[in-house]
Amino acid sequence: MAQSVLIIDDSPEIHELVALRLRPEGLLLHHALDAREGIQKARELQPDLILLDLDMPNVSGFEACRGLKSEPQTAALPVIFLTAASELYTKVEGFDLGAVDYVTKPFEPAELRARVRAALRTKRYQDLLATRAQVDALTSLWNRAHFDQYISREVAAVRRYGRTVSLVMLDVDHFKSLNDVYGHPFGDLVLTRIGEVLWATLRVADAPCRYGGEEFAIILTETDLNGARLAAERIRARLAETEFVQRGKSLKVTASFGVASSELFVDPQEVSSRTLVELADRALYQAKRDGRDRICVASSSSEI
């Protein structure tokens, strides 16, 4: 996938010139003609790099950079300033605000491309390291740290834009007995296979996570309660069809599911990571009480 660059500059001519100069790099370019529009697009698009004009009316590049770095959602996005100023104190102030580089106008094409390439290369390495830190080594699913970060971002979108997010919690049935009877290597195999089932069944936009031990959590973006229930049923059926062979015996492994959604809340401002997890978790344990290998759907946020 091509890396993306957001250009924030009040001059349409600069946008055209930068696009022309960066065309050989095969980048996905986005454009904003003032700082406020640029900050909003940075939140929504999460570009790999921002090229930010220093001298803009109303909100300067310094102020825009300060705003970007003050928000957790955009703080890690690298910023290169585009500026006609060459004074040392100007550059120092920009670096102190968190910019990674400067390109002085009128910019030389080869220099612009080289500085953009360097910034994007660093961003790619940082993303790889961050991704590895958020992947569960056994199942290759996202880990708890990623879950916490991802669901917080989705809940913020529910509150701000009225979007819908659903959560499925699942727990392997009788997992302790499987470990006790067949050993921990077999238990690890079960967890690994569940990871494979989740990746094979879910959409690219969904986030399957190992929540802890034999419990898993799946964040379903832009999915209502019924859609989440159907996704859970696909996973339950796929897992029930998966055959495990241990000590010459064919075994079946099942799981219980709890489903919750932000649409259960009348007021989107009441939605939180904690309330969604509590609703899904209660539904999960109801599924356990009802006999396991089944799905229970939370019916109301008042259950909390």
N, C-alpha and C positions, 0 to 999 in steps of 0.2 A: 504494500500500500504506500502511495506517495506521501511524503511528509508535507505538512501544511504550514503556511506562513500567513500571518495577518499583518497587513500594512495599514498603519494609522497615520494619515497625513491629510492636511486640509487642501492640498494641491492635486487636482485630477491629473495634471501633467506628470507629477512625480509617480503617481500610481502607474501610469502608462509606461513611464521610463523604467521603473523597477521591474514591471512585468516583462518588458522587452529584454532587460539585462539578465533576468533569472530564467528566461524561457529554456535555455539549454539544460537547466538543472532538473526539469521534470517535476516541479513542485506544484502543489495545490494552493493557489493564492486566494486570499479573502481580503476585502477592502472595507475601510471605514474612513469617512471624511472629517470626523472630529473625535475628540477624546471620549466623550460619553458613549457614542455609538461603538467606539473601539473597545471600551471596557465591557460593554454588554456582549459584544460578539466574542470577546475573549472568554467570558463566562460560558457562553453557549457552545462555542466551537472547540475550545481547548486546543488551540493551535500548537504546533511544535516550536514555533518561534514568532516573536512579534517584532516588526520593524516600526519604530515609533518616532515620529517627528518631534523635535524638541520645541520648536516655535509654532504654536497653534493658538488661535484666538480662544477666549473664554477659559479654557482649561489647558494649561501648558503640558508639554511632554513630561516634565518633572512631576507635576501633580498627578498626571495619568499613571506614571510609573509607581508613584507612592500609593495610589489607590489599588493598582494591580497587586502590589506586594503586600498590602494589608489584608487582602482577602485570602483565606485558605484555598479557595477554589482556583485562584489564579496566581498564587504566590510563587509557585515553582516554574511558571512559564518564563523562558529566557527572553530578554529584551535587548535589542540592539537599537541604539539611538541613531536616527538620521538627522544631521545638523550641519548648518553652515558655520557654526562657531568652532573655533579651534583652540580657544583659551584653555590652559591647563585646569583652572579652577572649575570650569564648566564640566570637563570630563571627570574630575574628581568627584564632584557632586553627583553625577550620574552613576558612577561606580558605587558610591556610598548608598545610593538608593536601591542598588541591586541589579543594574544593567550589566550585561556580560561583555559588551563591546560598543564601539562607536564607528560610524561610517560618515565621513565628512562630505558634504555637498560642495560642488558637483562631484559625484563619486565616479571613480574609475571602474569600468565594468569588471575587470578581472579581480580587483580588490573586493568589490561588493560580493561577487560570487564566492571568493575564497573565505571571506569572513562569515557569510551565511552558511557555507558548507561546514566550517569549523564549529559553529554554534549548533548546527543540526546534528553533527556527528557526536558532540558531547551529550546532547539531549537523548540521542538514541542509546548511548551507553548507559546513561542514567535510568532510562526507562527499562532497559534490560535488567539492570541490577534491582530496580524496584519491583519488577515483575517476579524475579526469582525469589525475592524476599517475601512475596505474598502468595506463593504456590506451595501447597501441601506436598511434601516429598513422596509420601506413600501413594496417594490417590491421583496426583497431578491436577486436583481441583484447586480452586482458590482457598486460601486459609482464613482463619478467623479475623486476622488483621484486615484482609481485603474485604471481608464481609462487613465489618464495622464501618469501613471507609465508604464502601459502595452504597450501603443502605442509607447512610447519613446523607449522601448526595441525592439519592432518589427521593427521600423524605423531604429534602429542601425543595426539590422540583414540585412535589405534591403541594406544598404550602405556597410556593411562589406562583406556580403556573396552573395549578389545578389538575396536574397529571395524575395518573393512576399507577400504583405499584402494588404487586401482590407478593406474598411470601409463603413458601411451602417449607415446612420442617418435616424431616423424616428420620426415623430411628429404626435400626435393624432389630427385628424380632428375635428374642432369645439369644442375643449375641454372646452373653457371658457363658451360656451353656455350650455354644459352638466352640468358644475358646477352651473351656474346661475339658470337653470331650475330644476335640480334634487338634488342639494345640494352637498357639498364637500364630504360627506361620499360616495356618488355614484361615484364621481370623483376618490376617493381613490381606490374604488373597480375596476374601469376601469384600473387604473395603475397597480394594483396587478394582474389582469387577464392578462395584457400584459406581465408582468414578467413571468407568468406561460407559456404563449404561446412561449416566447423566449426560455426558458429553455427546453421546450418539442420539439422544432423545430430544434435547433442548435446542432452542434457537441460539444463534450466535450472540444476540443481544442479552441473553439471560446470563445470570451469574450463579453457577453451582459451587457451593463452598462446603468444605469439611468444617462443621461448626465445633466439633470436639468429640473425641472418642468415636463411637459408632453413630453419631448424630450428624445429619447434613442439613444445610439450609440452601434454598434456591430463591434468588431474587428475580422476579419476573417483571420486566419493565413494560409499561403501557399495556398491562394485562388486568382484566377485571376478575372478580371472584370466580365466575364460571369458567373462564379461560384457564385460571390457575388450577381449578379442580380437574379439568380435562388434562392438563399437563401432568398433574400428579397421577392420574389414572393411567396415562401412557407409561409413566415410569414404573408404577406398581405392576402393570401387566408385563412389561419388558423384563423386570427383575424376576417375576414369578416364572417366566419362561427360561431363565438362565439356569443351566445345569452345572452343578459343582460335583466333582468326583473326588472322594476321599476314602482311602483304605478300601478301594474297590467298590465302594457304594456310591450310588447317585443320590445327591442331596439337593433339596430346594431351600432357598433362602428367601424370606419375605421381609417386608418392612411396613411400618405404620406411618401414616401421613396426617399432618395438620395443616390446614390452609387458612390464610387470612388475607385481607386486602384493605387498602386505604379507603375503598368505597364504602366500607362499613361505618365510617365516621361521617356524621352530618357536617361537621365543621372541619375542613382540611387542616386548620391550625392545631387541632387536637392530635393529629397524627405524629407519632414519634417512632424512632427505632425501637425503643423499649416497648411501646404499646403494641406494635405489630408483632414483635417476637413473643410477647406474652399471649396474645390472641392465638397465634399459630401453635405455640407450645401447649396451651390448654386443649386446643382441638386435637393435637397429636396424642396427648395422654388420654383423651376421651376415646380415640381410636384404639389405644392399647386396652382400655377397660372393656371396650365393646367386642374384643376378641382378636385384635391384631390383623395384619394383612388387609387393611382397609383405610379409607380416607374419611376424615371428619373435617367439616368446614365450619369455621367460626360464624356465628349468626348475627352477632351484634357487638359493638365496641363496649356496651354496658357490661359485658362479661368480665371486664378487667376489674 
